[in-house]
Amino acid sequence: VQLQASGGGLVQAGGSLRLSCAASGGTSSSSTMGWFRQAPGKEREFVAASFRNYGTTSYADSVKGRFTISRDNAKKTVYLQMNSLKSEDTAIYYCATGSRLILSSIRNPQAYDYWGQGTQVTVSS
């Protein structure tokens, strides 16, 4: 399974970006798709996830109400729409996928099997 993340860039505070993550290889529409981020000097943290193809989503408290995760199973692509961006959202954003996750584990990066290369998001204040 390969994941290709794109859509990052430089944006002013209050602006928006949409990240995309296209999967190829052995992934299926029933896999869980997640977004994580890592800022310099900090650990990788959970951002959002779409649990299998059940329509269940989960968000970190820091992004709830501003970010939206969605997926197009036909295209094997997951999106992260980021609105009202803040300087503290600056990080490298990674997408990940796994087919064996249970709902209680979707915020745990260790539960994911495959990772994309990351895309830089920089929010200027």
C-alpha positions in Angstrom: 0.0 0.0 0.0 1.3 3.4 -0.9 -0.1 6.8 0.2 0.6 10.1 -1.5 -0.3 13.2 0.4 -0.6 16.6 -1.2 -2.1 20.0 -0.8 0.1 21.6 1.8 1.4 25.1 1.6 1.8 28.5 3.1 -1.4 30.2 4.2 -2.3 33.2 6.4 -4.0 32.7 9.7 -7.8 32.4 9.1 -7.3 30.9 5.7 -8.1 27.4 4.4 -6.3 24.5 2.8 -7.5 21.1 1.6 -5.1 18.1 1.9 -5.5 15.0 -0.2 -4.2 11.5 0.3 -4.4 9.0 -2.5 -4.0 5.3 -1.7 -2.8 2.7 -4.1 -2.0 -1.0 -3.8 -3.8 -3.3 -1.5 -5.9 -0.9 0.4 -9.6 -1.3 0.4 -12.6 1.0 0.9 -13.1 -0.6 4.3 -9.8 0.6 5.7 -9.6 3.3 8.3 -8.0 6.5 7.1 -6.4 9.0 9.4 -4.5 12.3 9.5 -1.8 13.0 12.0 0.6 16.0 12.3 4.0 16.7 13.7 5.4 20.1 14.6 9.1 20.7 15.1 10.2 19.4 18.4 6.9 17.8 19.2 5.5 14.3 18.9 3.2 13.2 16.2 -0.4 13.8 17.2 -3.7 12.7 16.0 -5.8 15.1 13.9 -8.7 13.2 12.4 -9.8 9.8 11.2 -12.5 8.2 9.2 -13.3 4.7 10.6 -13.6 2.1 7.9 -16.5 3.0 5.6 -19.0 3.3 8.4 -19.2 7.1 8.2 -17.8 7.4 11.7 -15.3 10.2 12.1 -13.2 11.5 15.0 -11.4 14.7 15.6 -8.8 16.1 18.0 -10.3 18.7 20.2 -7.9 21.3 18.8 -9.3 21.0 15.3 -13.0 20.1 16.0 -15.3 22.5 14.2 -12.5 23.8 11.9 -11.3 20.6 10.1 -13.4 18.1 8.2 -12.3 14.6 7.0 -14.0 13.0 4.1 -13.3 10.2 1.7 -14.0 9.1 -1.8 -13.8 5.3 -1.8 -14.1 5.1 -5.5 -10.9 7.2 -5.8 -9.3 5.6 -2.7 -8.7 9.2 -1.5 -9.2 10.8 1.8 -9.3 14.6 2.2 -8.8 17.0 5.1 -10.5 20.3 4.7 -8.9 22.8 7.1 -10.6 26.1 7.7 -9.9 29.0 10.1 -6.2 27.9 10.3 -4.1 29.1 13.2 -0.4 29.4 13.6 -0.4 26.4 15.9 -1.7 24.3 13.0 1.8 24.6 11.4 3.2 21.1 11.0 3.9 18.3 8.7 0.7 16.5 8.0 0.7 12.7 7.5 -2.0 10.4 6.2 -2.1 6.8 7.4 -4.3 3.8 6.8 -4.9 0.4 8.4 -7.4 -2.4 7.9 -7.3 -3.9 11.4 -8.1 -0.9 13.5 -10.9 -0.9 16.0 -12.8 2.2 16.9 -11.0 2.7 20.2 -7.6 2.7 18.5 -8.1 5.2 15.7 -6.3 8.0 17.6 -3.2 5.8 18.2 -0.5 6.2 15.4 0.9 2.8 16.4 -2.4 1.2 15.2 -1.8 2.2 11.6 0.0 0.0 9.1 0.9 2.4 6.3 2.0 6.1 6.2 2.3 8.7 3.5 5.4 10.9 3.1 3.9 14.0 4.7 3.0 17.4 3.4 4.0 20.7 5.0 1.4 23.1 6.2 2.7 26.5 7.4 0.3 29.1 8.8 1.6 32.6 9.1 0.2 34.9 11.7 
